[in-house]
Amino acid sequence: MRFAGKVAFITGAGSGIGRATALRLAAEGAKVAVHDRSESAARDTVEAIAAAGGVADVFISDVSDVAATQSAIAKAEQVLGPIDILVNNAGITSDFCSLEDVTEDMFEKSIMTHAKGTLFATQAVVPGMKTRGGGKIVNVSSISGTVGNPMATTYNAAKGAIAAMTKGWAKELAKHGILVNAIAPGPTITPMTTNRLAPEYFTERAKDIPLARWGTAEDMAGVIVFLASPDSDYMTGQVVSPNGGLAIT
Ligand SMILES: NC(=O)c1ccc[n+]([C@@H]2O[C@H](COP(=O)([O-])OP(=O)(O)OC[C@H]3O[C@@H](n4cnc5c(N)ncnc54)[C@H](O)[C@@H]3O)[C@@H](O)[C@H]2O)c1
């Protein structure tokens, strides 16, 4: 129960990596603010946490809506208590199109969801963390944001921005005891990928991965939980990439 007494706010916790992280943090004693733009998805996560004996509540907004998200964070602090851990996880899939076919809409949607969402959720928790003398922020970037993927211009841009903000914030906030790290998942089996890709693609892509399989939401949650825990107290500004050896940099 190493997170007993801690409050964690997780964006996009209604599915995939966010849900697995919410379940893990709650199982280890955290009170979890399950945030998502989908109320039914967030409720499912909260019910799963409650069924396992944990404490969680639902908070809804679109992360690209700054006022709504900052108000969801304020509400979570009233209901569950001051936020000790923020996981900026909400995200949408890549557009899978060539550079020539990228539209302004695609760019704005990816940047608004990933970069803007991460920036302004973080802005909402930092003053309280400064006052209390510390906190942990874990951002979800992507292998796309660190090594780049073809046909993923807007996703690369947004996830690269998250990796860069992570490093800058780590330097800016270290003196306040606020540690900021990111994970850069490799290919991971979640609704984001299973809803879009044919089953054969998973088998083909696994051939490129030294560990010969895709990651799971639980593989990613394990690393996020480590970065939220005291076990990573000497790490800040790191972008850790659970990717089965696909990219070793
Ligand atoms: N699955 C992968 O292969 C993979 C690889 C690298 C990085 N990631 C990143 O991991 C994170 C989680 O993805 P996942 O694979 O678990 O996907 P997912 O689709 O299973 O879950 C994403 C969740 O985020 C929520 N969400 C999306 N846009 C939102 C918004 N604007 N406001 C609030 N909530 C929003 C969705 O409703 C959903 O519940 C994302 O940031 C994604 O980019 C995923």
The ligand as an ORCA input file, in Angstrom:
! r2SCAN-3c Opt
* xyz 0 1
  N      -1.625      2.118    -27.666
  C      -0.431      2.452    -28.152
  O       0.163      1.736    -28.983
  C       0.251      3.702    -27.654
  C       1.611      3.885    -27.991
  C       2.236      5.046    -27.559
  C       1.560      5.986    -26.813
  N       0.231      5.771    -26.508
  C      -0.438      6.811    -25.726
  O      -0.941      6.245    -24.541
  C      -2.054      7.036    -24.087
  C      -3.215      6.125    -23.766
  O      -3.607      5.489    -24.973
  P      -4.331      4.064    -25.019
  O      -3.572      3.249    -25.987
  O      -4.578      3.577    -23.649
  O      -5.678      4.513    -25.759
  P      -7.228      4.309    -25.432
  O      -7.932      4.792    -26.640
  O      -7.477      2.915    -24.966
  O      -7.474      5.293    -24.200
  C      -7.417      6.678    -24.355
  C      -8.407      7.312    -23.396
  O      -8.257      8.739    -23.496
  C      -9.533      9.322    -23.585
  N      -9.426     10.575    -24.319
  C      -9.075     10.747    -25.615
  N      -9.108     12.041    -25.945
  C      -9.491     12.701    -24.836
  C      -9.714     14.070    -24.547
  N      -9.578     15.004    -25.497
  N     -10.098     14.412    -23.307
  C     -10.264     13.473    -22.344
  N     -10.074     12.159    -22.561
  C      -9.696     11.782    -23.792
  C     -10.397      8.313    -24.331
  O     -11.792      8.522    -24.087
  C      -9.870      6.998    -23.755
  O     -10.597      6.602    -22.607
  C      -2.344      8.039    -25.205
  O      -1.777      9.293    -24.880
  C      -1.636      7.428    -26.403
  O      -1.287      8.408    -27.347
  C      -0.423      4.653    -26.902
*
